[in-house]
Amino acid sequence: MAATKPSFFSAVTVPALYILLVISVAIALFALDIPLYNAIKAANVQTTPLGNSPAAQTEFASIYLLISVAVVFGLAATFTRKKLSDKRWALVAIAFGLMLIFMAQAVLWYISGWVVILVVLSIWVLFYLSVTGKLPDVAGLPFVALFTASAGVLLVLVMPPITLIVLPIAFSMWDIYAVFKGPMMKVATGIPPKMRRLFMLKAGVRGIGFGDLMFYSMVTAFGYSLSISCGVLGIMGVMTGVLVTFWLLSGGQHKGLPGLPLPMLFGFCGIGLALII
């Protein structure tokens, strides 16, 4: 019996709406963080360990890329050759929660620290129960949205503009290689669903990587940091790239497509257009 083709709603509309939700969370967080962003810029304390020159900032972005590439290859080797015990898997899930507490404390600086911790722990419990199958997948969506949006906003707060431009471009190029020639498809398809949920969200029938959501948040927040018009056209550009990518996937001719290149291309085109006009 032939497999039923997913509907346009589940293949395109549902995942696109969730991505729009994550981007909206990122914009809201950054809007509330504008006083902190202005203070960081005024104090000139953005992360530039290799210097403030364009070449140094580009090199800094390259280091992030190399680290991420190593992590992906490490995941491929670990998940496809060695079974991850439940205890180690739980430690990975706990690490995600601790990272979100750290990021949320930074981007939600205007809220009491204990309130932030309690909120994060609450949505982390829902996330943990969803990935263990005790609750539906939808229970983990708030955690993923806050986690990826906070990560994207935090990058905009601490990194200089050139790094914020070079980083998504470099990762888009890596994404193309990783999906078509590298280990990404092996990682995505060769591990148990429970482990896959630790770094990939299922929205409708689509799997969306946490890293993709983080970059969507980062680029739109970066656009908003320049001007409201840059933020609006940045969102429109990113969502256009997302919709085109999902539409291409819905044709059934591709098992998987990189999630970064088109959204990053259209997102930066939107930001550039806003700067010109």
N, C-alpha and C positions, 0 to 999 in steps of 0.2 A: 504493500500500500504506500503510495507516494506521500511524502511529508507535506503537511498543510503549510502554505506560505503565510508568514505572519502578516497581520493587517498593518496598514499604514499607521494606524493609531498606536499600536504596540511597538512598531519598529522605528517610528520617527517621532511622533507627537509626544509620547510619554517620556522617553529619555531626554528630548529637547526641553520639555517643560521642567524636568528636574534640574538640568544644567542651568536654565534660566533662574531657577530658585536659588541655586548655589551662588551664581553671579550676583543676584540681588542681595543675598546675605553679605557677600564680600563688600559690595558698594555701601551697604548700611553700616558695616563695621568701620570701613575706612572713613566714611562721612563723620562718624563719631570720634574717629582718631585724628582728625585734622589738627587739633591743637597740639597733640603729641608729634605729628608729622612736621609741623612748622617749627616746633622746638628742636627737633632732631636736626633739621636742615639749618636752622640758625646757629646751632652749636657746632655744625660741621662734624658730626660724629657718626655719619653713616659708614658702614663697613667697607673700608678701602685698605686692606692690609698690604696690598702691593703698590699703593700710591693712587693719586687722583687722576693720572693721565689716562686718555682713552685706551692706550695700549695696555696699561696695567689693569684697568677695569675689565677689558676683554679677556686678559689672561686669567683674571679671577673667576670669570664666568666659565672659562674652559676647565678650571680645576673642579668646579661643581659638576660639570658634565662628566668628567673622567670618574669622579667618585660614584655618580649615579650609574654609569655604564658598568663599573665594577660590581655594584650592588645587584644589577639586573642579571649579570652573568653568574653571580654567586647564588641568586635565587633559582636560576635555571639549573645549576649544578646540584643544589640542595634538594629542591622539590622533585626533580625528575629521577634522581639516583638514590635518594635516601628518604625513607619515610620519616616524617616529622612526628615525634611522639606528641600525645595530647598535652603533656606537661610543658614541652617546649613551645607548642602552639599557643598555649594559654599565656606563656611569658611574652610572646610576640603581641598578643592582644592587649596585655597589660601595658606593654611599652607604648602602644598607640595611645592609650588613655593618659599615660604620664606626659607624652608629648603634647597632647591637646591641653592638658592643664597648664603646661608651660606657655604655650602659645596664647591660650585664652587669658592668662594672667597679664600678658603683654598687651594684647589688642583690646581687652576689656578692663584697662587700668582704672577706669572711672567707676568701676563697681567693686564693692567689698570683695577681697580675696577669698574669704570663706564662702560667700555666695557663689562666686565663679566655680570654686572647687565642688560645691554641692551640685550645681547645675551640670557640670561636666561629668561627675560621677554618675548622676542619674541617667543621662543619655548614654553614657558608656555601658551601663548595665543593660540597657535596651539593645545596644549594639552587640554586646557579648551574647545575650540570649538569642538574638536573631541569627548570628553566625553559627551558633551551636544547634540551631534548628528548633529551639524551644519557643520561639516567637516567629511570626512571619518576617520576611525580608524587610518589609516596610518599616519595621521597628528600628532598624539600624540607620535609616535615612537621615534623621536629625544629627546623629554623630558624624556621619560622613560629610554632611553639608557644613557643619561648624568646623570640623577638622580641616577640610580642604580650603574653605574660605579664609579661615584664620591663618593658615600657612601662606596663602597668596598675599594677604594683607601685610603679614609680618615681613615678607620679602620686600614689599614696596616701602615699608617703614625703614628698613635697615640697609637697603642696597641702593647705590647711586644709579642714576638714569641709564647710563651706558650699559651697565651690567644687566639691568632690567630689559634692555632691548636685545642684547647679544644672547642672553640665557635662553629665552624661548625660541630664538632662531636656531641656536645650536641644538637644542633638544628636539626641535622639529626635524632636523636633518637626521639625528640619531634615531628618532621614532620611525622614520621611513625605512632605515636600514634594519632596525630591530624587528619590525613587523614582517618585512618581505624577505630578509636574508638572515636576520639574527635570531636570538633565542626567545623573543617575546611571545610568539605564537606557541612555542613549546611550553613556556611558563603558564600561559593562559589556558591551554587545553590539557596539559599533562599532569595536573595536580588535582587532588580531591576538591569538590566544591566548597567544603568548609574552609580550607586554606585559601582558596581563591577569593573568598569574601573578605579576606584581610587587606587586600589591596585593589579589589575590583568590585564596583557596585553594579548590581543588575537592576536596570530600570526598563520596564517593559520586557522586550526580548534582547536588549542590548547590554553588553558589558562595558562599563566606563571605568577606566583606570583612575585611581585617586590622583596620580600625577597630572593627568589631563585636566581634572577639575581644578587642581591647584593653579595650573598655568592659565586657565580661563579666568579664574578669580584675580590672578596677579595682573594680567594684561588689562582687564577692565578697571581695576583699582588704580593701576598706573595711569591709564587714560584720565580717570577722574582726578588724579593728583595734578594733572596739567590744566584742566578746565572741565566745566560741566559738559560742554559740547564734545570734548574729546572723550569723556566718559560715555556719553549717550551713543556716539557713533562707534566707539570701541565695542560697546555691548552689541550693537546692531551688526557689526562686522563679525564678531566672534560667533554670534548666533546664526548668521548666514553660513559661515563655514561649518558649523555643527550640523545644520539642516542639510547642506549639500553632502556632507560625509555620510549621514544616516540615509539620505535618499539613494546614494550610490550603493550602500550596503543592502538596502531593501530590494534592489534588483536581483539579488541572489547570485551575482557573478563573482563576488569576492567573499572569502571566508572571514576576512578581517581587513580593516584599513587603519592606518595610523590616525589617531585622534587629534594630533596637534597641528599638522601643516596647514590645512585649510582654515581652521579657526584663527590661528596665529597670523596667517597671511591677511585674511580679511579684517581681522581686528586691528592690525597695525595700519592697514590701508584706511580704515575708518578714522583712526587717530590722526594719521597724516593729513587726511582730507579736512578734518576739523581745524588743524593747525594752519592750513593754507587759506581756508575761507574765514 
